[in-house]
Structure formats: structure tokens, C-alpha cells
Amino acid sequence: MTPAAVSLRPLRAADLDYLFALMREPEGRHMAAFVPADPDDRAAFDAHWSRLLDSPDVNRIVLVDGVPAGHAAVYGPPGEREVTYWIDRAHRGRGVARAALTALLDLVPERPLHARAAADNTASCRVLTACGFTATGTDRGWAHGRGAEVEEVVFTLR
């Protein structure tokens, strides 16, 4: 089921409190897996996002009916750019991720784009596949969100 009104708007400094709370939610950290080590380190969070706000990366707030529901971005150097998204727990399972990623891909037409998802995050793997990404490999790495080494699937959109 796709929500009635999913849209994206540019990220603003005023969104940082919302993002800090969003990215500290334990279930979301587990799903995302590859997150900062200390979710409570606001100074590190602010420093990271200050750099992102001044970068050429594409950072958007996901809105559902005009209310913040997550974050979506494209970042990295040309030819190696990656897609990432994080949907608020209250909006998961309603088609928000797919609608947001579709809107982001319309906004950023360059290809190839890459993405990564924990191999057991089947919801995210389905969203990426539904949006045209294909699995092109796997990798393993330490995931702070799980406190363990985790396998991830590497995706590419050509």
C-alpha cells in the first residue's frame, strides 16, 4: 500500500533534532546496522551533519502528508555515488521507503548509483530491487547497530 502523499524536501539545519532522535531509535539502528558507534554523541552527530549540509550531496527529508517521516540521500564522488534512506518506525511497512526512493531517483538522474543493505534486512533489499537496483555483490563489516560483523548486499542501479 503506497501512502497518499510522500514527498521530499531539502534538509535544513532545523531538521537535525528530528534526525538525531530518528537515528537513535534502537530498532532502526538494528535494521540499518552500519551506524555510528555512539548514538548519544550529539557533538559527533552535529559535526557530521554540519559537513553534510555544506556538501554537494543530495539530502532530503521524507514527508508523509507534509510531516517528517525519514531521510533519503545520494552521496559520494561521481561514478561511486550511493543511495541511503532511513524511514521513521511509525511509517515502515506502508510503502514510504519505495515512494521516497522513487522520488529521490527521479531527482538524481545520474547513473550508476549504488546502495548497501544488511543481508537480513529483507524489507530494504525488496525496496531497492523494486526501484530497479540489482544485487551485484556482498561484503562483510563491523556493524555498530548490531555489535557484530554483518553481511551486506551491494546493489547497483545502471
PASEBA-1860 file (N, C-alpha, C; in nm, 3 decimals):
! residues 158
1> MTPAAVSL> 0.084/-0.118/0.000/0.000/0.000/0.000/0.089/0.124/0.000 ~ 0.073/0.212/-0.097/0.150/0.335/-0.105/0.074/0.447/-0.034 ~ 0.142/0.520/0.052/0.077/0.631/0.121/0.030/0.736/0.022 ~ -0.071/0.811/0.061/-0.132/0.910/-0.028/-0.033/1.017/-0.072 ~ 0.050/1.067/0.019/0.133/1.181/-0.017/0.273/1.169/0.042 ~ 0.363/1.108/-0.034/0.504/1.102/0.005/0.578/1.201/-0.083 ~ 0.657/1.286/-0.019/0.735/1.385/-0.094/0.870/1.404/-0.025 ~ 0.958/1.475/-0.093/1.090/1.505/-0.040/1.108/1.656/-0.038
9> RPLRAADL> 1.180/1.703/0.063/1.220/1.843/0.063/1.363/1.852/0.111 ~ 1.434/1.957/0.072/1.573/1.970/0.114/1.587/1.967/0.267 ~ 1.693/1.906/0.313/1.725/1.900/0.455/1.769/2.038/0.500 ~ 1.723/2.078/0.618/1.760/2.207/0.677/1.821/2.183/0.815 ~ 1.897/2.280/0.862/1.957/2.269/0.995/1.849/2.246/1.101 ~ 1.732/2.301/1.081/1.623/2.284/1.177/1.575/2.138/1.187 ~ 1.615/2.053/1.090/1.574/1.912/1.091/1.665/1.825/1.177 ~ 1.775/1.879/1.225/1.874/1.796/1.292/1.823/1.733/1.422
17> DYLFALMR> 1.740/1.803/1.498/1.685/1.742/1.619/1.600/1.620/1.583 ~ 1.520/1.632/1.479/1.438/1.520/1.433/1.528/1.403/1.390 ~ 1.630/1.430/1.309/1.719/1.323/1.261/1.795/1.258/1.376 ~ 1.838/1.337/1.473/1.910/1.281/1.587/1.820/1.181/1.661 ~ 1.697/1.218/1.684/1.603/1.127/1.751/1.575/1.005/1.664 ~ 1.553/1.025/1.536/1.524/0.916/1.443/1.637/0.814/1.442 ~ 1.759/0.859/1.435/1.872/0.770/1.419/1.921/0.710/1.551 ~ 1.852/0.741/1.659/1.883/0.680/1.788/1.785/0.568/1.822
25> EPEGRHMA> 1.681/0.553/1.744/1.578/0.452/1.772/1.638/0.313/1.756 ~ 1.633/0.230/1.862/1.704/0.101/1.862/1.666/0.007/1.747 ~ 1.540/-0.007/1.714/1.502/-0.097/1.606/1.557/-0.049/1.472 ~ 1.552/0.081/1.449/1.607/0.136/1.326/1.757/0.118/1.318 ~ 1.827/0.137/1.430/1.973/0.115/1.432/2.006/-0.030/1.401 ~ 1.925/-0.122/1.453/1.948/-0.263/1.425/1.928/-0.293/1.276 ~ 1.819/-0.241/1.219/1.791/-0.264/1.077/1.901/-0.205/0.989 ~ 1.939/-0.080/1.016/2.040/-0.013/0.935/2.177/-0.078/0.955
33> AFVPADPD> 2.204/-0.123/1.076/2.326/-0.196/1.114/2.451/-0.109/1.111 ~ 2.482/-0.048/0.997/2.607/0.027/0.981/2.582/0.173/1.017 ~ 2.589/0.200/1.146/2.558/0.330/1.203/2.674/0.374/1.292 ~ 2.675/0.500/1.336/2.781/0.544/1.429/2.781/0.461/1.557 ~ 2.899/0.450/1.618/2.916/0.367/1.737/2.833/0.418/1.855 ~ 2.830/0.548/1.875/2.762/0.604/1.992/2.642/0.688/1.948 ~ 2.522/0.632/1.958/2.405/0.707/1.912/2.374/0.830/1.996 ~ 2.433/0.840/2.115/2.405/0.953/2.203/2.507/1.066/2.191
41> DRAAFDAH> 2.606/1.052/2.104/2.710/1.154/2.089/2.658/1.265/1.997 ~ 2.591/1.362/2.058/2.530/1.471/1.981/2.636/1.558/1.914 ~ 2.750/1.578/1.980/2.855/1.661/1.921/2.907/1.598/1.791 ~ 2.930/1.468/1.792/2.976/1.400/1.670/2.868/1.404/1.562 ~ 2.743/1.383/1.603/2.631/1.391/1.510/2.625/1.529/1.444 ~ 2.631/1.635/1.526/2.623/1.771/1.472/2.740/1.802/1.380 ~ 2.860/1.758/1.416/2.977/1.782/1.331/2.961/1.712/1.196 ~ 2.914/1.587/1.199/2.891/1.510/1.077/2.789/1.580/0.987
49> WSRLLDSP> 2.677/1.618/1.045/2.572/1.679/0.965/2.605/1.821/0.921 ~ 2.688/1.890/0.996/2.733/2.022/0.953/2.812/2.010/0.823 ~ 2.898/1.907/0.817/2.973/1.883/0.692/2.878/1.846/0.578 ~ 2.778/1.763/0.608/2.685/1.721/0.502/2.601/1.836/0.450 ~ 2.558/1.924/0.539/2.477/2.039/0.496/2.554/2.131/0.403 ~ 2.687/2.133/0.416/2.771/2.218/0.331/2.827/2.143/0.211 ~ 2.788/2.018/0.192/2.843/1.937/0.084/2.750/1.942/-0.038 ~ 2.800/1.893/-0.152/2.714/1.886/-0.271/2.622/1.763/-0.270
57> DVNRIVLV> 2.627/1.683/-0.162/2.540/1.566/-0.153/2.394/1.608/-0.157 ~ 2.309/1.517/-0.198/2.164/1.541/-0.203/2.103/1.481/-0.077 ~ 2.060/1.565/0.014/1.999/1.523/0.140/1.857/1.575/0.145 ~ 1.763/1.484/0.166/1.622/1.521/0.168/1.553/1.463/0.290 ~ 1.457/1.538/0.340/1.367/1.489/0.443/1.249/1.425/0.369 ~ 1.212/1.306/0.412/1.096/1.237/0.356/0.975/1.287/0.433 ~ 0.873/1.329/0.360/0.749/1.376/0.421/0.635/1.284/0.384 ~ 0.548/1.256/0.479/0.423/1.186/0.454/0.312/1.281/0.497
65> DGVPAGHA> 0.231/1.320/0.401/0.125/1.419/0.426/0.182/1.544/0.494 ~ 0.303/1.585/0.450/0.365/1.706/0.500/0.439/1.694/0.631 ~ 0.440/1.576/0.692/0.503/1.554/0.822/0.631/1.472/0.802 ~ 0.743/1.509/0.868/0.866/1.432/0.853/0.846/1.284/0.885 ~ 0.900/1.200/0.797/0.885/1.056/0.811/1.015/0.982/0.782 ~ 1.125/1.057/0.764/1.252/0.992/0.738/1.348/1.081/0.662 ~ 1.452/1.017/0.610/1.560/1.085/0.540/1.601/1.000/0.420 ~ 1.639/1.065/0.311/1.691/0.996/0.193/1.802/1.082/0.134
73> AVYGPPGE> 1.905/1.016/0.081/2.021/1.092/0.031/2.093/1.018/-0.079 ~ 2.168/1.095/-0.156/2.267/1.044/-0.251/2.397/1.116/-0.218 ~ 2.503/1.039/-0.200/2.630/1.097/-0.158/2.746/1.026/-0.227 ~ 2.862/1.090/-0.220/2.983/1.029/-0.273/3.028/1.092/-0.403 ~ 3.148/1.051/-0.447/3.203/1.107/-0.571/3.133/1.051/-0.695 ~ 3.136/1.126/-0.805/3.075/1.078/-0.929/3.126/0.940/-0.965 ~ 3.036/0.856/-1.014/3.069/0.720/-1.052/3.066/0.623/-0.935 ~ 3.068/0.676/-0.812/3.065/0.591/-0.693/2.953/0.634/-0.598
81> REVTYWID> 2.861/0.713/-0.648/2.758/0.770/-0.560/2.667/0.661/-0.506 ~ 2.630/0.678/-0.378/2.547/0.581/-0.310/2.416/0.644/-0.264 ~ 2.317/0.560/-0.254/2.185/0.598/-0.206/2.170/0.544/-0.064 ~ 2.108/0.622/0.021/2.075/0.575/0.155/1.940/0.633/0.194 ~ 1.871/0.563/0.281/1.744/0.615/0.331/1.717/0.556/0.468 ~ 1.637/0.626/0.546/1.600/0.583/0.681/1.457/0.629/0.703 ~ 1.369/0.536/0.722/1.228/0.568/0.740/1.189/0.552/0.887 ~ 1.118/0.650/0.936/1.070/0.651/1.074/0.987/0.525/1.101
89> RAHRGRGV> 1.010/0.466/1.215/0.942/0.341/1.252/0.790/0.348/1.233 ~ 0.731/0.461/1.264/0.585/0.476/1.253/0.536/0.465/1.109 ~ 0.625/0.478/1.013/0.585/0.478/0.871/0.635/0.356/0.794 ~ 0.703/0.265/0.860/0.754/0.146/0.791/0.640/0.052/0.755 ~ 0.659/-0.021/0.646/0.560/-0.119/0.603/0.440/-0.058/0.532 ~ 0.451/0.069/0.494/0.339/0.138/0.427/0.375/0.187/0.288 ~ 0.492/0.147/0.236/0.532/0.189/0.103/0.606/0.322/0.100 ~ 0.637/0.378/0.217/0.704/0.508/0.222/0.845/0.500/0.166
97> ARAALTAL> 0.919/0.397/0.203/1.057/0.384/0.155/1.061/0.376/0.002 ~ 0.975/0.295/-0.054/0.974/0.280/-0.200/0.935/0.411/-0.268 ~ 0.833/0.478/-0.216/0.791/0.606/-0.275/0.901/0.712/-0.261 ~ 0.967/0.715/-0.145/1.074/0.813/-0.123/1.193/0.784/-0.214 ~ 1.231/0.657/-0.224/1.345/0.623/-0.310/1.312/0.651/-0.457 ~ 1.191/0.623/-0.499/1.150/0.655/-0.636/1.162/0.804/-0.662 ~ 1.116/0.886/-0.568/1.125/1.032/-0.583/1.271/1.077/-0.586 ~ 1.355/1.016/-0.503/1.496/1.052/-0.499/1.564/1.016/-0.632
105> LDLVPERP> 1.531/0.900/-0.686/1.590/0.858/-0.815/1.544/0.948/-0.929 ~ 1.422/1.000/-0.921/1.376/1.097/-1.021/1.452/1.228/-1.009 ~ 1.486/1.265/-0.885/1.557/1.390/-0.858/1.704/1.383/-0.901 ~ 1.764/1.265/-0.889/1.907/1.245/-0.920/1.916/1.145/-1.035 ~ 1.917/1.193/-1.159/1.914/1.101/-1.274/2.046/1.034/-1.307 ~ 2.156/1.076/-1.245/2.286/1.016/-1.282/2.289/0.868/-1.246 ~ 2.360/0.793/-1.327/2.381/0.651/-1.305/2.525/0.619/-1.338 ~ 2.587/0.522/-1.281/2.527/0.429/-1.188/2.513/0.490/-1.049
113> LHARAAAD> 2.423/0.432/-0.971/2.409/0.461/-0.828/2.424/0.327/-0.756 ~ 2.476/0.333/-0.636/2.498/0.213/-0.558/2.420/0.222/-0.427 ~ 2.402/0.111/-0.363/2.336/0.105/-0.232/2.385/-0.020/-0.160 ~ 2.368/-0.020/-0.031/2.405/-0.135/0.052/2.295/-0.156/0.154 ~ 2.272/-0.282/0.187/2.175/-0.316/0.292/2.223/-0.441/0.363 ~ 2.201/-0.445/0.493/2.231/-0.567/0.567/2.155/-0.681/0.499 ~ 2.221/-0.793/0.479/2.161/-0.904/0.404/2.030/-0.952/0.464 ~ 2.016/-0.941/0.596/1.892/-0.986/0.659/1.786/-0.876/0.668
121> NTASCRVL> 1.816/-0.759/0.614/1.716/-0.651/0.609/1.637/-0.670/0.479 ~ 1.551/-0.771/0.481/1.480/-0.808/0.358/1.389/-0.697/0.308 ~ 1.335/-0.616/0.397/1.249/-0.507/0.353/1.327/-0.408/0.267 ~ 1.445/-0.370/0.312/1.526/-0.276/0.235/1.574/-0.339/0.105 ~ 1.612/-0.466/0.109/1.652/-0.534/-0.015/1.538/-0.536/-0.115 ~ 1.415/-0.558/-0.069/1.298/-0.557/-0.159/1.274/-0.418/-0.217 ~ 1.288/-0.314/-0.135/1.269/-0.176/-0.183/1.370/-0.145/-0.292 ~ 1.495/-0.176/-0.267/1.599/-0.147/-0.367/1.573/-0.222/-0.497
129> TACGFTAT> 1.537/-0.348/-0.487/1.507/-0.428/-0.607/1.386/-0.372/-0.681 ~ 1.283/-0.336/-0.607/1.161/-0.281/-0.669/1.189/-0.150/-0.742 ~ 1.292/-0.077/-0.698/1.328/0.050/-0.761/1.433/0.034/-0.870 ~ 1.463/-0.089/-0.909/1.550/-0.114/-1.023/1.693/-0.149/-0.991 ~ 1.731/-0.150/-0.865/1.866/-0.190/-0.828/1.880/-0.341/-0.842 ~ 2.000/-0.385/-0.877/2.028/-0.529/-0.882/2.142/-0.559/-0.786 ~ 2.134/-0.675/-0.723/2.240/-0.719/-0.633/2.364/-0.749/-0.718 ~ 2.475/-0.687/-0.683/2.598/-0.705/-0.760/2.712/-0.761/-0.676
137> GTDRGWAH> 2.686/-0.789/-0.549/2.791/-0.847/-0.466/2.751/-0.848/-0.320 ~ 2.845/-0.894/-0.239/2.826/-0.894/-0.095/2.954/-0.843/-0.030 ~ 2.941/-0.805/0.095/3.054/-0.757/0.172/3.026/-0.792/0.318 ~ 3.125/-0.785/0.401/3.108/-0.805/0.545/3.178/-0.691/0.616 ~ 3.119/-0.646/0.725/3.183/-0.540/0.802/3.125/-0.533/0.941 ~ 3.197/-0.463/1.027/3.152/-0.443/1.164/3.035/-0.347/1.163 ~ 2.926/-0.388/1.227/2.804/-0.307/1.233/2.779/-0.265/1.377 ~ 2.799/-0.136/1.404/2.777/-0.086/1.540/2.633/-0.104/1.584
145> GRGAEVEE> 2.540/-0.099/1.491/2.399/-0.116/1.525/2.365/-0.255/1.574 ~ 2.457/-0.348/1.554/2.436/-0.486/1.597/2.544/-0.536/1.692 ~ 2.654/-0.463/1.699/2.765/-0.507/1.782/2.827/-0.636/1.731 ~ 2.826/-0.653/1.598/2.876/-0.776/1.538/2.914/-0.750/1.393 ~ 2.987/-0.844/1.336/3.015/-0.840/1.193/2.888/-0.885/1.120 ~ 2.855/-0.814/1.015/2.730/-0.839/0.943/2.757/-0.848/0.793 ~ 2.688/-0.939/0.727/2.695/-0.947/0.581/2.600/-0.844/0.522 ~ 2.645/-0.778/0.417/2.559/-0.683/0.348/2.557/-0.715/0.199
153> VVFTLR> 2.448/-0.677/0.137/2.432/-0.693/-0.007/2.464/-0.559/-0.072 ~ 2.544/-0.562/-0.178/2.580/-0.444/-0.255/2.491/-0.442/-0.378 ~ 2.427/-0.328/-0.402/2.334/-0.312/-0.515/2.385/-0.203/-0.609 ~ 2.346/-0.214/-0.736/2.378/-0.114/-0.836/2.255/-0.086/-0.922 ~ 2.238/0.041/-0.953/2.134/0.085/-1.047/2.206/0.145/-1.166 ~ 2.190/0.084/-1.282/2.258/0.132/-1.403/2.168/0.220/-1.484
END
